[in-house]
Amino acid sequence: MSWDNLVIENSYGAVTEKNIDKFNVEFWAKLNGDHDSDLPDGEYVEFKVEIMGLELMGHYIASWIGDNDYPNETEPSEIELDYIDNVLVS
C-alpha cells in the first residue's frame, strides 16, 4: 500500500485526499527537524511525532545526504510508519 493510502486509510478521517500533501509537508518538516544530522549513515532510528492531531510512530534509516562537502551529514530515509494513535498500520 502506498504511503498516502496508508495514512488516509488509518487516520480516522483527519487526513484525506484533499489535505494529504499538507500532511506530508508537515510530517517531513517535523521528522527532518527532529533528526540529528550527525547520526552515522545506516543508523536505525525510531520516531514519535504529532501531526494534525495524530500521534505517529515508526522508524527510518539515517542516510548520507550525498554531499562531499558534508561527508558525515545524514537525513531520514526508508521511512516506515508503524502506528497511528497506537494502532498498528504496517
N, C-alpha and C positions, 0 to 999 in steps of 0.2 A: 504494500500500500504506500502511496506517495506521502511525503511529509505533510502537505497541505490537507489531504484527505484524512490522514490520521488525526491531525489537530482538530479539524472541523467535526469529525465524527465523535470525538471524545471530549469536546469542550462544553457540553451541556447547552449548546446554543450561543455561548459567548463569542465564539469565532465562527464566522460564516464566509461564504464566497465573497461577500462584499467587503469584509474587513480583514481577510487573511493576509493581504500584503502589508497592512499596518501592523498586524500581529508579528509577522516575520521580521519587519524592520526593528520593532521594539525588542523582540527576542534576541536578534543578532547583536544589537547595540548593548543590551544588558549582559549577554554572555561574553562578548568581546571585552566590554568594560571591566567585568569581574575577573577576566583571565589574567594570570600572572605571565607576562610575555617572556619571562626568564626561565620558565619551566623547560626542561630538556625535550628535544624532539622525540616523539614517541611516548611521552608520559601519558598515562591513563588518568583522566580527571572526571570526578563526579560533580554534578552541579544541581543546585536547587535555586530557582528563581521564581518570582511572581510577575506575571504579565497579564494585564487586562483582568485582574481579579482571580486568575488561575495560578495555582502552585504547580510548577513543572519541575520534574526531577528526571535526570538522565545522566549521560556520560559522553565524553568525547576524547579524542586523542589530540595532544598538543603537537602541531606540525610546524616545521621550519617555514618561515614566510617566503623563502626563496630569494632573499636579497643579500648579496655578498657583502654589502656594507654593514649588515646586521646578522652575522653568522649564527648567533645564538638566540635570536628572537623567534618566538613561536606564536601561533594563533590556533583557535579551536578548529578542528576538522573531524570528519567522520562522526558527526553529532548524532546521537541516538536518544530519542525521547522514551523514557520508561514508564513514567507515571504522570497523570494529570489529576490533581487533587487526590492523591493517594490511591488512584485506581490504575491498575496495570493496563498499559495500552500497547505494549510491544510483545 
